[in-house]
């Protein structure tokens, strides 16, 4: 299967929902695509870099998007954070 090929997925929404929030079909489609990509990222199914590429935005813009949505970019457990801090403290620039 060609990784660059697109697939169309049909989603049925109440027309009143789009009308109530003032979204056009293309705007709703874009919002649903963004939500899908964010969901995949949240579940560790794709990386931040891949999510940014799918959305057609710079990685830093994606990180800002995560902050706006309240989604952590770095989601360490306490043990992982401790190990990361220790690794940084041991690192010496050359």
C-alpha positions as CSV (number, residue, x, y, z in Angstrom):
1,X,0.0,0.0,0.0
2,X,1.3,3.5,-0.9
3,X,2.0,5.4,2.3
4,X,1.3,8.7,0.5
5,X,-2.2,7.6,-0.7
6,X,-5.2,9.2,0.9
7,X,-8.3,7.5,2.1
8,X,-11.7,9.2,2.5
9,X,-13.6,8.3,5.7
10,X,-17.2,9.3,5.9
11,X,-18.4,10.8,9.2
12,X,-22.1,11.6,9.7
13,X,-22.9,14.7,11.9
14,X,-26.2,16.3,12.6
15,X,-26.6,19.3,10.3
16,X,-27.8,21.4,13.3
17,X,-24.4,20.8,15.0
18,X,-22.5,22.5,12.2
19,X,-25.1,25.2,12.0
20,X,-25.0,25.8,15.8
21,X,-21.3,26.2,15.9
22,X,-21.0,28.1,12.6
23,X,-18.8,25.7,10.8
24,X,-18.8,24.9,7.1
25,X,-18.3,21.4,5.8
26,X,-14.6,22.0,5.0
27,X,-14.0,23.6,8.4
28,X,-15.7,20.7,10.1
29,X,-13.6,18.3,8.1
30,X,-10.4,20.1,9.0
31,X,-11.4,20.1,12.7
32,X,-12.2,16.4,12.7
33,X,-8.8,15.6,11.0
34,X,-6.9,17.7,13.6
35,X,-8.8,16.0,16.4
36,X,-8.0,12.6,14.9
37,X,-4.3,13.4,14.6
38,X,-4.2,14.8,18.2
39,X,-5.9,11.6,19.4
40,X,-3.3,9.4,17.7
41,X,-0.6,11.5,19.3
42,X,-2.1,11.3,22.7
43,X,-2.3,7.5,22.5
44,X,1.4,7.3,21.4
45,X,0.4,6.0,18.0
46,X,2.3,8.7,16.1
47,X,5.2,11.0,17.0
48,X,5.0,14.8,17.4
49,X,7.0,15.2,14.2
50,X,4.6,12.9,12.2
51,X,1.6,14.7,13.7
52,X,3.0,18.1,12.6
53,X,3.7,16.7,9.1
54,X,0.2,15.3,8.8
55,X,-1.3,18.7,9.8
56,X,1.1,20.6,7.5
57,X,2.5,22.7,10.3
58,X,6.0,23.3,11.9
59,X,6.8,21.1,14.9
60,X,7.0,24.1,17.2
61,X,3.5,25.1,16.0
62,X,2.3,21.6,16.9
63,X,3.8,21.9,20.4
64,X,1.9,25.2,20.8
65,X,-1.3,23.5,19.6
66,X,-0.7,20.8,22.3
67,X,-0.4,23.5,24.9
68,X,-3.6,25.2,23.8
69,X,-5.4,21.8,24.0
70,X,-3.9,21.0,27.4
71,X,-2.0,18.0,26.0
72,X,1.4,17.5,27.5
73,X,4.3,17.4,25.0
74,X,6.5,15.7,27.6
75,X,4.6,13.2,29.6
76,X,7.2,11.6,31.9
77,X,6.5,9.3,34.8
78,X,8.3,10.5,38.0
79,X,10.9,7.8,37.4
80,X,11.4,8.8,33.8
81,X,11.7,12.4,34.7
82,X,14.3,11.6,37.4
83,X,16.3,9.6,35.0
84,X,16.2,12.4,32.4
85,X,17.3,15.0,34.9
86,X,20.2,12.7,36.0
87,X,21.3,12.2,32.4
88,X,21.3,15.9,31.8
89,X,23.3,16.6,35.0
90,X,25.9,14.0,33.9
91,X,26.2,15.5,30.4
92,X,29.2,17.7,29.9
93,X,29.5,19.8,26.7
94,X,32.7,19.2,24.7
